[in-house]
Structure formats: structure tokens, C-alpha cells
Amino acid sequence: MSAAATAARVQSTARAARPSTFAVYRWELRKLRLQKRTYLGLALGALMPLIFVISQNVRGHHGGGGQGSVFESQITQSGLATPVLLLLWMSLFLLPLIAALVAGDIVAAEDGNGTLKTILTRSVDRGQVFAAKVLAACTYAVLAVYLTATVAVVAGVASWGFKSVTSFSGTVVAAPKALLLVYVANTVYLIPLFAVVAIGILLSTVARNSAGAVVGTVGITLILAIVGAIPGLEGLGPYLLTKQYEAWQGLLRTPTDWAPIIHSLWVCGLYAVPALFAAYLVFLRRDVAGG
């Protein structure tokens, strides 16, 4: 057998032995299940609704006097106001922080533990590893958002009942439809949150330091929020990632306002796609010998 035929056979055998991207994705999920910070983020997401509901019950909030969102005045009128309020408040900082805990760690942790070198020298394509890590980080973000929403729904309904709510436009929404809108709103919120995940993965890949990547990810979102509040820079608002945290509110209007949601899709793409592409290039060129 010629040398060329032998090489071709070896390459064919290697490709046949190479695990699928889905298998690598499962490995990444398994690693997440073994990390403490995974549960720290989920615990934060689950505790906040419980703390909110307990505090309202303890102080005997009777609603009707909310000075902010229309849903503040409905706290004790319907338990379905709770998940909307929690999304309003947690979308600005806590949920991005929870997402960043994993996104900023998912590559950097491998560097710190010295395991990335082992992974990249196996018969696994680097693109597969990168794709699996992105999918795992996004899966965690989805889990955190839906867990928070579900705990808020259960705690709110248990305290104040499964009743209709009044939307941002003043329309009364029946309880079953309101419940559906709660989960659809959380799904729309994932659009900017995935962009936060992309930024976290970029910093995790480049910085090779988990703490720095997590802090950097949250820091970038805070800087963008500050920029949006600076007088004279209001024109940048529609193009800031942090402004897209509010896009889901269009679902809670009558008729549904799709404009901010569509706008959020392409604006968040402007943040997420370049970040992931840059992270992918860095990951492909990672010096295995140097870790």
C-alpha cells in the first residue's frame, strides 16, 4: 500500500472515530453540572423571586400605589404580575451576570485547569469544541431565564392567585394568555442575553482568566448602560445592547408592538456575530503547546 493510500486511510479512520458535535456538547453540559458556579447562578435566579414574594407578604403590600411600572400596582391583584416585575428588574444586571458566570468561564476555566491542551490534542475538531461550548453557554442562559420565570410564576400565583393582569397599554389580559406571554417575553429577552453570552465567550477565549472574563462581560454591559444615560448621547440608545433588554415589553401591549423585537434581533446580531467570530478565530489559533 502506498504512503498516500495509508495516510488517506488513517485520516478516514480518524474522521470515523471523531465524536459528533452533539456528543461534544453533551460533554460540555456534563462539565457544567460538576461546577459550583453553575449552581450559584441558578440559585441566584431562583432566590430572587422567592425573596421578593416573601418580602411583599411580610410587609403586607396591597398594591394600587405603584409609581413605576403598571405591574407594580398589581402585585397582590394577580400572581402573574410577579414574573413580569422580576424580568423588568433582573434583566438589567442580575440575569446578564448569571449568564456571564458561565460564558466568561467556559473557555478560561479549561486554561486555568490545564485541560484545554488535552481536549485540543484529541481527535476532536476545534470547531466542534467551540460550537459545543457556545451551545452549552446558551443552554445555561436559557435554563437560568426560564427557571427564574417559573419560580416567579409559582411563587406569585401561590400567593396572589392565577388572575388576569393589565398590560402596559391598559388592556386586561386573561390569566392563561398572560401566562403564555410571560414565557414568550422571557424568550424574547434571550435575544440580547445571547449577545451577552457571545461577549463573555470572546473575553473567556482571549483573556484566559475566568474572573477577568466574567467581570469584563458585566463591565461592558454596565458601560453601555452608562453611555445610554449620558446627556447628548441619546441618539446611541437604540443601538446599545442594554437598550435591547426592554424589547420584550412590546409583547405586553395591545396590539403587539413587534418593532422593538425586530430591531433587537439585528442590533444584538451586530454585537453577537462579530464577538463569536473573533472568539472562534482566536480559539482556532490557540497554541496547544502553550496551553
BELFEN-V486949 format. One record per pair of residues at least 24 apart in sequence whose C-alpha atoms are under 8 Angstrom apart, sorted by sequence separation. I is the first residue (numbers start at 0). J is the second residue. D is the distance in Angstrom with one decimal. If there is no record, write none. Layout:
BEGIN
((I	J	D) (I	J	D))
END
This chain:
BEGIN
((243	267	7.5) (195	220	7.8) (106	132	7.6) (240	266	7.2) (105	132	6.7) (239	266	7.8) (240	267	6.3) (238	266	6.2) (52	81	7.9) (240	270	7.5) (102	133	8.0) (105	136	7.3) (48	81	7.8) (148	181	7.7) (48	82	7.8) (102	136	5.4) (148	182	7.3) (101	136	6.1) (48	85	6.7) (145	182	7.5) (148	185	7.4) (98	136	7.6) (101	139	7.5) (145	185	7.1) (98	139	7.1) (144	185	6.8) (98	140	5.2) (97	140	7.6) (98	143	7.7) (144	189	7.8) (97	143	7.4) (194	240	7.9) (141	189	7.0) (44	93	7.9) (94	143	7.7) (140	189	7.7) (191	240	6.6) (44	94	7.4) (94	144	7.2) (191	241	7.7) (140	192	7.4) (191	243	6.0) (192	244	7.9) (44	97	7.7) (140	193	7.6) (191	244	6.2) (43	97	7.7) (41	97	7.5) (137	193	6.4) (140	196	7.8) (188	244	6.2) (40	97	4.9) (188	245	7.7) (40	98	7.7) (188	246	7.1) (137	196	6.8) (187	246	7.3) (188	247	5.8) (40	100	7.0) (136	196	6.8) (187	247	5.4) (86	148	7.6) (185	247	7.3) (37	100	7.6) (85	148	7.9) (184	247	5.0) (36	100	6.8) (37	101	6.8) (133	197	7.7) (184	248	7.1) (36	101	7.4) (82	148	5.5) (85	151	7.3) (184	250	6.5) (82	149	7.9) (133	200	7.4) (183	250	8.0) (82	151	4.9) (81	151	6.0) (82	152	5.7) (180	250	7.0) (81	152	6.7) (180	251	7.2) (191	263	7.3) (198	270	7.7) (79	152	6.1) (82	155	7.5) (187	260	7.3) (190	263	7.3) (191	264	8.0) (194	267	5.8) (197	270	7.9) (198	271	6.8) (201	274	5.8) (205	278	7.2) (78	152	6.7) (81	155	5.5) (190	264	6.6) (194	268	7.2) (197	271	5.2) (200	274	8.0) (201	275	6.4) (204	278	6.1) (80	155	7.5) (197	272	7.7) (200	275	7.3) (78	154	7.6) (79	155	6.3) (191	267	5.6) (194	270	6.0) (195	271	7.5) (198	274	5.7) (201	277	6.9) (202	278	7.8) (205	281	7.0) (78	155	3.9) (79	156	6.4) (190	267	6.9) (194	271	4.5) (197	274	5.8) (198	275	7.4) (201	278	4.6) (204	281	7.0) (77	155	7.5) (78	156	4.0) (193	271	7.3) (197	275	5.6) (200	278	6.8) (204	282	6.6) (77	156	7.0) (78	157	7.2) (78	158	6.6) (78	159	4.7) (79	160	7.9) (167	248	7.9) (77	159	5.3) (78	160	5.2) (79	161	6.7) (170	252	7.7) (75	158	7.9) (76	159	6.4) (77	160	5.6) (78	161	5.9) (79	162	7.1) (168	251	7.6) (170	253	6.7) (75	159	5.4) (76	160	7.8) (77	161	6.2) (78	162	6.9) (79	163	7.7) (80	164	6.8) (167	251	6.0) (168	252	5.1) (74	159	7.9) (77	162	5.0) (79	164	7.0) (166	251	5.4) (167	252	5.4) (168	253	6.0) (76	162	7.5) (77	163	6.5) (166	252	5.9) (77	164	6.4) (166	253	7.7) (76	164	8.0) (73	164	7.3) (103	196	7.9) (98	192	7.4) (102	196	5.4) (106	200	7.1) (70	165	7.5) (79	174	7.5) (102	197	7.5) (105	200	7.1) (69	165	7.7) (70	166	7.9) (99	195	7.2) (103	199	4.5) (104	200	7.8) (107	203	4.9) (111	207	7.3) (69	166	7.6) (95	192	6.4) (98	195	7.4) (99	196	6.3) (102	199	4.9) (103	200	5.5) (106	203	5.5) (107	204	6.1) (110	207	6.0) (111	208	7.1) (69	167	6.4) (79	177	7.1) (83	181	6.7) (90	188	7.9) (94	192	8.0) (98	196	6.3) (102	200	5.1) (103	201	8.0) (105	203	6.9) (106	204	5.6) (110	208	7.7) (44	143	6.3) (48	147	7.1) (79	178	6.8) (82	181	6.9) (86	185	7.5) (103	202	6.5) (104	203	6.0) (107	206	7.2) (108	207	7.6) (44	144	7.5) (47	147	8.0) (95	195	6.7) (99	199	5.8) (103	203	4.7) (107	207	4.3) (108	208	7.2) (45	146	6.5) (49	150	7.4) (102	203	7.2) (106	207	7.2) (107	208	5.1) (108	209	6.0) (41	143	5.6) (44	146	7.0) (45	147	5.1) (48	150	6.5) (49	151	7.1) (52	154	6.6) (56	158	7.9) (79	181	8.0) (107	209	5.1) (40	143	7.4) (44	147	5.0) (48	151	5.0) (52	155	6.6) (23	127	7.0) (24	128	7.8) (27	131	6.6) (104	208	7.6) (17	122	5.7) (18	123	6.8) (23	128	6.5) (27	132	6.3) (41	146	7.5) (45	150	6.1) (49	154	6.6) (104	209	4.6) (107	212	7.8) (16	122	7.6) (17	123	5.9) (24	130	7.8) (25	131	8.0) (45	151	7.9) (48	154	7.3) (52	158	7.6) (103	209	5.8) (104	210	7.6) (17	124	8.0) (20	127	5.2) (24	131	4.3) (28	135	5.9) (103	210	7.6) (19	127	7.8) (20	128	7.4) (23	131	5.9) (24	132	6.9) (27	135	6.2) (104	212	7.0) (13	122	6.8) (103	212	4.7) (104	213	7.0) (20	130	7.5) (21	131	7.3) (24	134	7.0) (103	213	4.6) (20	131	6.5) (24	135	6.5) (102	213	7.5) (100	213	5.8) (103	216	7.2) (99	213	5.4) (96	213	7.8) (99	216	6.3) (99	217	6.9) (96	217	6.1) (95	217	6.9) (92	217	7.9) (91	241	7.4) (129	279	6.8) (91	244	6.9) (126	279	7.7) (129	282	7.3) (90	244	6.3) (125	282	7.5) (126	283	7.3) (87	245	7.9) (125	283	6.3) (120	287	7.5) (119	287	6.9) (116	287	5.3) (115	287	8.0) (116	288	7.2) (116	290	5.2) (115	290	6.6) (113	290	6.7) (110	290	6.4))
END
